Amino acid sequence: MDSEKRLRYQNSMVSTYYPNTRLFECIVIPDEREREECSDLLTTLRSGKVLMVNSRRRNGLILFKRYHAEFAGPGAVVGGNYDLDCYGLLPIGNLSLLTPESHEERQKAYLIRRQWVRLIKQITENSVPQQRVQKILDQFEEYFPVDIVSELPSEAFAMLVGVLPQTVIKVRGLASQKTGVSDY
């Protein structure tokens, strides 16, 4: 009986809080052409078409789901059954998507997507929110130019590692104070 009440209470909490968790609406893509391209790509991904991020470029895609975000880096598959629930995306770098030409290429892309998911999972296993944020920022700065990472919204990083956007803003502020840079 108690567990039934608790479950009912939790469900009502989630359903009333849900509109406030859709942080993608806060993320603004300034260029109208880019917004249209993202909208077209989102429609393509939701249709179930399988694409893969070009592994020969430093690019990727943050895919926003209901309660979290996922990163698909170079070589990773996007679309198919993985991303039917995707409601928003944020391209990173000069995004290039390809259609896998063979079954083997598709399988490899699925394995690479799984590796990206595992990397984020390892980061989120840290119980200290500030350390999770610092680790994801370090990972992105290791792979992408610092100016690109600094332009990415705090909400995107927050959804990747399961913290509040304020935590990302705080960690970015501390990092900029240490380096004397105020790009974040």
Phi, psi and chi 1 to 4 in degrees:
 res  aa     phi    psi   chi1   chi2   chi3   chi4
   1 MET       -  -47.8 -176.5   80.3  170.8      -
   2 ASP   -62.1  -42.0  -76.5  -18.9      -      -
   3 SER   -66.2  -32.4   63.0      -      -      -
   4 GLU   -66.8  -41.8 -175.4  179.1  -56.8      -
   5 LYS   -65.1  -42.4  -75.6 -178.6 -177.3  177.7
   6 ARG   -62.7  -43.8 -171.1  176.0  -48.2  128.4
   7 LEU   -62.2  -44.0 -178.6   60.7      -      -
   8 ARG   -62.4  -41.1 -157.8  172.4  -36.5  138.1
   9 TYR   -64.1  -44.8  175.9   71.6      -      -
  10 GLN   -63.0  -41.5  -72.4  174.1  -17.4      -
  11 ASN   -62.6  -41.2  -73.6  -19.9      -      -
  12 SER   -68.1  -34.7   66.4      -      -      -
  13 MET   -62.8  -45.4  -73.5  -69.6  -70.1      -
  14 VAL   -65.0  -44.6  169.3      -      -      -
  15 SER   -68.1  -32.4   64.9      -      -      -
  16 THR   -82.7  -24.9   58.5      -      -      -
  17 TYR   -87.8  -21.8 -174.7   68.0      -      -
  18 TYR   -49.6  -45.6  174.9   67.6      -      -
  19 PRO   -58.4  -30.0  -23.8   32.4      -      -
  20 ASN   -79.7  -11.6  -64.3  -31.4      -      -
  21 THR   -93.3   -5.2   62.0      -      -      -
  22 ARG   -83.3   74.6  -63.9 -170.0   59.1  141.5
  23 LEU   -70.8  -17.4  -66.0  173.8      -      -
  24 PHE   -58.8  -31.0 -176.9   73.8      -      -
  25 GLU   -62.3  -21.2  -65.8  163.1    2.0      -
  26 CYS   -81.0  -20.5  -59.4      -      -      -
  27 ILE   -85.4  122.3  -61.0  171.2      -      -
  28 VAL  -111.0  127.0  178.1      -      -      -
  29 ILE   -96.4  111.7  -60.9  173.4      -      -
  30 PRO   -66.1  -36.7   19.3  -25.8      -      -
  31 ASP   -81.7  125.3 -173.9    2.8      -      -
  32 GLU   -59.3  -40.3  174.8  115.9    6.3      -
  33 ARG   -62.3  -42.9 -177.2 -174.5   53.3   79.9
  34 GLU   -63.7  -38.5  -73.0  179.9   15.6      -
  35 ARG   -61.9  -43.5  -99.5 -164.4  -48.8  -91.0
  36 GLU   -64.5  -41.6  -71.4  176.2   18.3      -
  37 GLU   -62.6  -42.4  -72.3  174.1    2.2      -
  38 CYS   -63.4  -41.0  -78.1      -      -      -
  39 SER   -63.7  -43.3  177.4      -      -      -
  40 ASP   -64.0  -42.8  -66.8  -15.5      -      -
  41 LEU   -64.8  -40.7  178.3   55.7      -      -
  42 LEU   -60.4  -43.1 -174.5   58.4      -      -
  43 THR   -61.1  -42.2  -58.1      -      -      -
  44 THR   -62.8  -44.9  -57.9      -      -      -
  45 LEU   -64.2  -41.0  -66.2 -178.0      -      -
  46 ARG   -68.4  -20.7  -74.6 -178.0  177.2  161.8
  47 SER   -75.5  -13.5   74.5      -      -      -
  48 GLY    98.1    0.7      -      -      -      -
  49 LYS   -65.8  140.6 -176.6  173.6 -178.9  174.3
  50 VAL  -100.1  124.7  175.0      -      -      -
  51 LEU  -127.9  169.8  -59.7  169.1      -      -
  52 MET  -138.7  147.5   63.1 -175.7 -141.7      -
  53 VAL   -72.7  132.0  179.2      -      -      -
  54 ASN   -58.5  122.5 -170.9  -18.0      -      -
  55 SER   -81.1   -6.3   61.5      -      -      -
  56 ARG   -95.4    6.7  -65.5 -166.9  172.0  122.5
  57 ARG  -129.3  156.7  -69.6 -170.1 -175.2  179.2
  58 ARG   -88.4   86.8  -72.4 -170.9  178.9 -118.4
  59 ASN  -149.0  167.4   67.7  140.2      -      -
  60 GLY  -172.9 -176.0      -      -      -      -
  61 LEU  -144.7  127.1 -161.8   56.0      -      -
  62 ILE   -94.3  123.7  -64.1  178.3      -      -
  63 LEU  -107.1  121.7  -57.6  137.0      -      -
  64 PHE   -92.9  123.6  -65.2   91.0      -      -
  65 LYS  -107.3 -173.6  -51.8  -71.4 -179.5  104.4
  66 ARG   -60.1  -46.9 -173.2  171.5 -179.3  178.6
  67 TYR  -121.9    3.8  -65.4  108.4      -      -
  68 HIS  -156.3  178.2   72.2  -73.6      -      -
  69 ALA  -129.0  154.1      -      -      -      -
  70 GLU  -126.0  149.8  -65.5  177.7   15.8      -
  71 PHE  -109.6  129.0  177.3   69.5      -      -
  72 ALA  -112.8  107.8      -      -      -      -
  73 GLY   -92.7 -171.4      -      -      -      -
  74 PRO   -53.6  132.2  -26.9   35.2      -      -
  75 GLY    89.0  -10.8      -      -      -      -
  76 ALA   -83.8  148.6      -      -      -      -
  77 VAL   -78.0  146.5   71.9      -      -      -
  78 VAL  -134.5  151.7  -68.2      -      -      -
  79 GLY    93.2 -153.1      -      -      -      -
  80 GLY    60.5 -151.7      -      -      -      -
  81 ASN   -73.8  -18.6  -70.6  -26.0      -      -
  82 TYR   -61.0  -39.1  -99.6  174.1      -      -
  83 ASP  -121.3   26.0  -60.6  -44.3      -      -
  84 LEU   -65.1  -27.4  -67.6  173.7      -      -
  85 ASP   -93.4    9.5   60.4  -18.1      -      -
  86 CYS   -71.9  131.0 -176.2      -      -      -
  87 TYR  -115.2   -3.1   72.4   84.5      -      -
  88 GLY  -166.5  158.2      -      -      -      -
  89 LEU  -143.9  157.6    8.3  121.2      -      -
  90 LEU  -137.7  108.1 -176.9   63.7      -      -
  91 PRO   -72.7  145.6   18.1  -21.0      -      -
  92 ILE  -123.0  132.2  -58.2  173.1      -      -
  93 GLY    73.3 -162.0      -      -      -      -
  94 ASN   -88.9   87.7 -172.0    9.1      -      -
  95 LEU   -61.5  131.4 -177.0   64.5      -      -
  96 SER  -135.1  120.9  171.1      -      -      -
  97 LEU  -112.9  139.7  -63.3  174.1      -      -
  98 LEU  -123.1  158.0  -51.8  169.6      -      -
  99 THR   -94.7  125.3  -57.1      -      -      -
 100 PRO   -59.5  132.1  -15.9   25.2      -      -
 101 GLU   -89.3  -20.2  -64.5  178.8   11.3      -
 102 SER  -138.5  167.0   65.6      -      -      -
 103 HIS   -61.7  -40.7  176.7   71.6      -      -
 104 GLU   -64.0  -40.5  -69.2   78.4   21.1      -
 105 GLU   -64.9  -38.4 -161.8  172.7   40.3      -
 106 ARG   -65.6  -45.4 -177.7 -176.7  -78.8 -149.9
 107 GLN   -60.3  -43.6  -71.8  -62.3  101.5      -
 108 LYS   -62.2  -40.3 -176.0  178.9  176.4 -174.3
 109 ALA   -64.0  -38.1      -      -      -      -
 110 TYR   -64.8  -40.5  -84.3  108.5      -      -
 111 LEU   -64.4  -39.3  -70.6  173.5      -      -
 112 ILE   -67.2  -39.9  -67.9  171.5      -      -
 113 ARG   -60.5  -41.4  172.3   76.2  179.4  -98.9
 114 ARG   -62.9  -36.6 -164.1  167.3   81.1 -174.6
 115 GLN   -65.2  -39.9  -72.3  174.6  -22.4      -
 116 TRP   -64.2  -40.9  -74.3  108.8      -      -
 117 VAL   -63.2  -41.6  168.6      -      -      -
 118 ARG   -64.2  -38.3  -77.6 -175.2  178.8  163.7
 119 LEU   -60.9  -46.9  173.0   65.4      -      -
 120 ILE   -64.6  -39.2  -58.9  -63.9      -      -
 121 LYS   -60.3  -43.2  179.4 -175.4  178.4  -71.9
 122 GLN   -60.1  -40.2  -74.0  176.0  -20.4      -
 123 ILE   -66.3  -41.7  -67.5  170.1      -      -
 124 THR   -74.7  -12.6   59.2      -      -      -
 125 GLU   -71.5  -16.2  -73.1  175.0  -14.9      -
 126 ASN   -70.1  129.1 -171.8  -32.6      -      -
 127 SER   -79.7  -11.1   62.1      -      -      -
 128 VAL   -95.7  113.3 -178.8      -      -      -
 129 PRO   -55.8  -42.1  -22.1   30.5      -      -
 130 GLN   -63.4  -35.8  -67.7   85.8   -9.5      -
 131 GLN   -70.8  -35.3  -69.8  176.3    2.7      -
 132 ARG   -62.3  -45.2  -67.9 -161.1  -54.1 -100.5
 133 VAL   -62.6  -47.6  171.2      -      -      -
 134 GLN   -60.3  -40.1 -170.3   59.6   57.9      -
 135 LYS   -66.0  -42.5 -174.9   68.1  174.4  170.3
 136 ILE   -68.3  -39.0 -166.8   71.4      -      -
 137 LEU   -62.7  -43.5  -69.3  172.4      -      -
 138 ASP   -60.7  -44.1  -69.0  -15.3      -      -
 139 GLN   -61.6  -45.6  -71.1  -69.3  -34.5      -
 140 PHE   -66.6  -40.4  -89.9   70.5      -      -
 141 GLU   -69.8  -24.4  -72.8  175.3   -4.8      -
 142 GLU   -70.9  -31.7 -170.3  174.1  -55.7      -
 143 TYR  -100.7  -36.4 -162.7   74.4      -      -
 144 PHE  -110.8  156.7  -63.9  106.1      -      -
 145 PRO   -60.1  146.4  -22.7   31.6      -      -
 146 VAL   -57.9  -37.2  175.3      -      -      -
 147 ASP   -65.9  -33.5   59.7  -36.7      -      -
 148 ILE   -68.9  -44.9  -71.8  177.9      -      -
 149 VAL   -63.5  -38.7  176.6      -      -      -
 150 SER   -67.2  -24.2   67.1      -      -      -
 151 GLU   -83.2  -15.8  -68.3  175.1    6.7      -
 152 LEU   -70.5  137.4  -65.3  174.8      -      -
 153 PRO   -66.7  144.6    1.5    1.6      -      -
 154 SER   -59.6  -33.0  -64.2      -      -      -
 155 GLU   -61.4  -35.2  -68.1   82.8    1.4      -
 156 ALA   -65.5  -47.5      -      -      -      -
 157 PHE   -63.8  -38.2  -71.9  115.7      -      -
 158 ALA   -59.9  -44.0      -      -      -      -
 159 MET   -72.2  -26.6  -70.5 -173.2   74.6      -
 160 LEU   -68.2  -41.3  -79.4  169.1      -      -
 161 VAL  -113.1    8.1  -64.9      -      -      -
 162 GLY    71.8   46.8      -      -      -      -
 163 VAL  -129.6  171.7  -60.4      -      -      -
 164 LEU   -77.3  148.7  -65.8  171.6      -      -
 165 PRO   -57.1  -31.9  -23.5   31.4      -      -
 166 GLN   -61.6  -33.1  -64.5   88.8  -32.5      -
 167 THR   -66.2  -41.8  -53.5      -      -      -
 168 VAL   -64.2  -44.1  178.7      -      -      -
 169 ILE   -60.6  -41.9  -68.1  166.6      -      -
 170 LYS   -63.9  -46.8 -179.1  178.5  177.0 -178.3
 171 VAL   -64.8  -41.5  170.9      -      -      -
 172 ARG   -62.6  -38.9  -77.0  177.2  149.7 -179.4
 173 GLY   -64.2  -42.3      -      -      -      -
 174 LEU   -64.7  -40.2  -67.8  172.9      -      -
 175 ALA   -65.7  -39.7      -      -      -      -
 176 SER   -70.8  -30.6   66.6      -      -      -
 177 GLN   -67.9  -38.1  -75.3  176.9   -2.9      -
 178 LYS   -67.0  -39.1  -73.6  179.8 -174.5  174.8
 179 THR   -92.9  -11.9   60.7      -      -      -
 180 GLY    79.2   13.2      -      -      -      -
 181 VAL  -106.6  141.6  178.1      -      -      -
 182 SER  -117.6   33.6   61.2      -      -      -
 183 ASP   -72.5  -25.7  -72.6  -21.5      -      -
 184 TYR   -76.4      -  -68.3  118.6      -      -
